[in-house]
Amino acid sequence: MDAALDVLRMIRFTGGIFLDAEFSAPWCVVAQVTPEDCLPFTPVPQSILAYHYVSAGELLLQVDQGLPVALSAGHIVLLPRNDPHLLGSELGACPVSVDHLLQPINEGGLSRIVHGGGGEITRLLCGFLHSETPCDALIAVLPRVMTLDVAEGAARAWIESSFRFAATELAAGAVRSPALLARLAELLFIEAAQRYLTRLPPDQRSWVGGLRDPFVSRALTQLHGFPERHWTTQGLACQVGLSRSAFAERFTELVGVPPMRYLARLRMQIASRRLSESLTPISRIALEAGYESEAAFSKAFKRAFGEPPATWRRKLRTPARS
């Protein structure tokens, strides 16, 4: 874990909170942070990490065809790759783009949204983080959605009180500490990433040792960003600017397994996560994991998990009987 923590400590973020949103049930919106949202805080960033803090009420969040994530007051949700996502009291209705709901910004204030059907209230603070320090390898290995209960952990009192202070300021129509909140969001991201990494089984964090090395780090970014590509050791070596033998030796020494074996494990991890967290058809999961056919994927999955993907998914979703 030391390598991953070293990478986290080197990252220096800029960012801010740019939106105060109040929704009343029923409501459903589609959202994604845009470069324009970031302009008051930083020049147009190339990569954005988005986050929402739920200061009141509750909501559902969904990315792509993943299962919805339920969030309540006191939770922060981070989207390391800034994926488009649905937010709502319910997600079955036709979503409205948040871009169409933004109210004019008062001087020195935040963008604001008030929207919904008049029922139970949910309030969000929405923000972004951006780092000029290259951290693509780390971002690539994190899940698309990360949640954090700010009431957990050693710093819970400070974290919770800081965000609640911000919520109080917003309710009064003022925000006097945007820099503090941006710094707080940075610390929350690091906390969420640390928690995620420490909870991974040992065989799923073999990549950590490669984060310190610029060549292996770039290779990991490629593998995690595009696992469906028909990678070869030679192809990866060319991507990072090393000979095949030098790259293979370096990767194996730092990660613990050869590049193609690592890729095979990665594909199975991605596939098992998609099977457990979404209702995506197995044929599509097979393609996303880099297999040319569902049959080839099923064979590889059975070899790794002991049973075909359909059976594995069905057992996972069937409640155990006492």
Salt bridges, closest charged atoms under 4 A:
ASP6 OD1 - ARG9 NH1 3.14
ASP6 OD2 - ARG212 NH2 2.96
ASP20 OD2 - ARG112 NH1 2.71
ASP20 OD2 - ARG123 NH2 2.96
GLU22 OE1 - ARG112 NH2 3.63
GLU22 OE1 - ARG123 NE 4.00
ASP64 OD2 - ARG144 NH1 3.72
ASP64 OD2 - ARG274 NH2 3.74
ASP64 OD2 - ARG284 NH2 3.49
ASP83 OD2 - ARG144 NE 3.27
ASP149 OD2 - HIS75 NE2 3.92
GLU152 OE1 - ARG195 NH1 2.96
GLU160 OE2 - ARG164 NH2 2.98
GLU169 OE2 - ARG176 NE 3.27
GLU186 OE1 - ARG183 NH1 2.93
GLU191 OE2 - ARG195 NE 2.79
ASP213 OD2 - ARG250 NE 2.71
GLU288 OE1 - ARG274 NE 3.00
GLU288 OE2 - ARG284 NE 2.96
GLU292 OE2 - HIS230 NE2 3.86
GLU307 OE1 - LYS315 NZ 3.03
